[in-house]
Amino acid sequence: MDFITNLWKANTPLFMLIAGLIVVTPFIIFYVRKALKEHPKGLIPAALSNMGERFGYYIMNAVLTLFICSKFGVPDQTAGIMFAGFYFLIYVLSLPGGIIADRTKNYKGTIIAGIIVMAVGYAILSVPVFSGHGFSWVMVLTLCALVIIACGNGLFKGNLQAVVGQLYDDFEAEAAKQGPEALAKAKEKRDSGFQIFYVFINIGGVIAPFIAPIIRNWWLGTKGLVYNAQLPMLCHNYLTSNMQGNDMDNLTALTAQYPEAANNLGAFCDSYIRVFNEGVHFAFIASVVAMLISLTIFLCTKKGLPNPVKKEAAATNDTKEVTYSAEEKAAMAKDVKQRMAGLYAVLGVCVFFWFAFHQNAESLSLFARDFVSTSSIPPEIWQCINPFLVVILTPIIMWMFASFVRKGKEVSTPKKIAFGMGIAACAYLFLMLLCMVKGYPGVDEFRGMPVDAASAMKVGPWALIVTYFFLTVAELFISPLGLSFVSKIAPKHIQGICQGLWLSATAIGNLLILLGPVLYNSMPKLWMCWLVFLVVCAIAMGVMFGMLKWLEKITSDKQ
């Protein structure tokens, strides 16, 4: 029994990864069969290309904030600002990426260029170089690598989504030739198609968070060291003479198992930081490999994928272009203006969803590190809960929406987004109540407590599971359906730009996430931090319901 326990403790991330793959496999088969049977043929190749790219991205994303803290010894707030800036660029650069593809009409070439550029960025991150603590040329190199990854993502992400939107435009056009009934059935597939596409993104996200911790812990083990989430920051504080409160006692307690620490604590701290982060650097090699796999899949299947095209003016039999009256041109311009106004309205609301949702890589990761018992499971791995739940819950939500359609009570896409905001609010309501019941103080006060006292106050991993459950359901009501909404109302000649606008709204929300670590570290009571996110989500839900009839009319007119 002791052997099994020790084996579990030493290899928990690996065993969890294997178990997750076993559970997820039947769902993957379900999605593939459904897509092959009811959706355009190009959906699976596009989804697989995206899955490979997202796998590489989530390897890095799962550890980035904590990696910046552990390597450079910077405060949570500084790492949060760097992460938020990177996350902002990841999405906002999709707008110029969409403009490039729209103007050149070379969507596939732009996508290929994006994958290659991202691979270069990950390759730079994989090089284990060090130069002391805090700001240095190594930090500049790291930031440059992140900017390169963001540029590649801008060329890739929105344009692949535009290609998927074109798949459904062509799918509906073919169905229209068979009559109104076939067209109506084809239009019903767009929302579920984007949900399937979204699932494949998250299949990569299920696996990826395990990679860096497994490689890092293996590398620590080869050097006779054991993973501990608190040690890197304590080591940095010791080396920079920045010990506060009980830091020295906690460092002594955590290094008691290492004889070399007793002989030369400074040398041990420097070595631990170096080995700890070398393992993360090596994990980024897996991101490079994932990019190459994604590139191979796309190159092998790109002939079967369409290029989004501008709708050309129809021509008469004698090849003369159709002319429009001034009234018809004015009506067409008004229609485009209405659609874009509806798009901007939804984007404005979704900014606040991403601000709350993407705390999974900011304040929620810090919460997992500080307040959740993660002795055998590193805090980074808990980010896999969200994509895992996406894979598991998507068929349930698809079935639920389909049942409403069968009963003649179809829920509109704008209404789904409004409900999603309310569900996101529930996640932070739960966290707020949990922290009030547990009596958690502010973060600084909690970190200043002795190790044993702080450990006794930590909550079990179930708290993260419940939080991510609410956030995941909210995500499934908003993110894939938001992509579908954009593809429905986007004017044909600017599909790439409109997908870029959706991602730009996400970028603004991602920039705001830098407030997460600030709130997390500054509030006198931890529950006050989660109250802010609760209020933001509740207000956004109210605004969305206030615009509901107008948005439903625009969507209906477009269809």
Disulfide bonds with the S-S distance in Angstrom:
none
